[in-house]
Amino acid sequence: MKTVLRNASNGLFFQGPDKWTNDPAHALNFKQIDRAVEFIAKWNLRDIEVAFAFDDLKEVTRVPSEKIALKFSED
């Protein structure tokens, strides 16, 4: 499974600075949700989803970044 960023408006996946692709196989793999969310926050990205591309890369599950908690609390 790959953890990638997807532009919700145009459906393209993040490859690198000013580089986007329509193929999740060529997208940058953040590997961990936390790393992807930190990247979104650091660069103040908007309209971005965290996406999970599974082994065959034909199935992609998306979650709007606003729905992911940026900080975890310990009880």
N, C-alpha and C positions, 0 to 999 in steps of 0.2 A: 504494500500500500504506500502511496505517495501522499504527502501533505503539501498542497499547493495553494496558490492564491488565484482567484478568478475575478475578473471585472464583471460585476453583475449587469452592467449596461450592455456590454458588447459580447460577453461570453468568452473573452480571450483569457488565457492563462499567463501568469507572470514568468518570464524567463530571466530577466535581469534589467538593469537600468534602461528605461525606454525600449525594452524588447518584450513583446507579447506574442503568443502563439495560440492557434486554435486547437493544438494537439497537446493534451495533458502529458503525453510521454516526453515532450520536449520542455516541459515547465520545470522551474527550479523546485527541487524537493526540499522543503524545510524540515522534513522528518518528524518534527514534534509540533503539536498544536501551539505550545507556549512560544516557540521561536517564530512561528507565523504571526501570531497575535502581537508579539513584541515588535516585529517588523512593521506591521500595519500602524501601530501606535507611534513608533519612532518617526516614521515618514508621513504621519498624519494622512494616511490614505483613506479615501471615501469611496463608497459604493463597491466595496471589496468583500468577497466571500472567501472563507477558508473552505477548500474543497479536498475531498479524499478520493483519489483515483485508485481503484482496486487493481489487482494483478493483471487482468486483461485490458485495463485502461479504457474499456468501453463503458464501464459504469462509473459515474462520478457523482458523489454525494456532496451537496453544498450546504453550508451554514453561513448566514449573514454574520459578519464579524461583530455586529452590535449585539448578537444573541450569545456570544461567548464571553464569559466572565473574564475580565482582564486580571483580576487578582483573586487569589484563593484565600479564604480565611480559615484559620485553625481554631477549632472549638476548645 
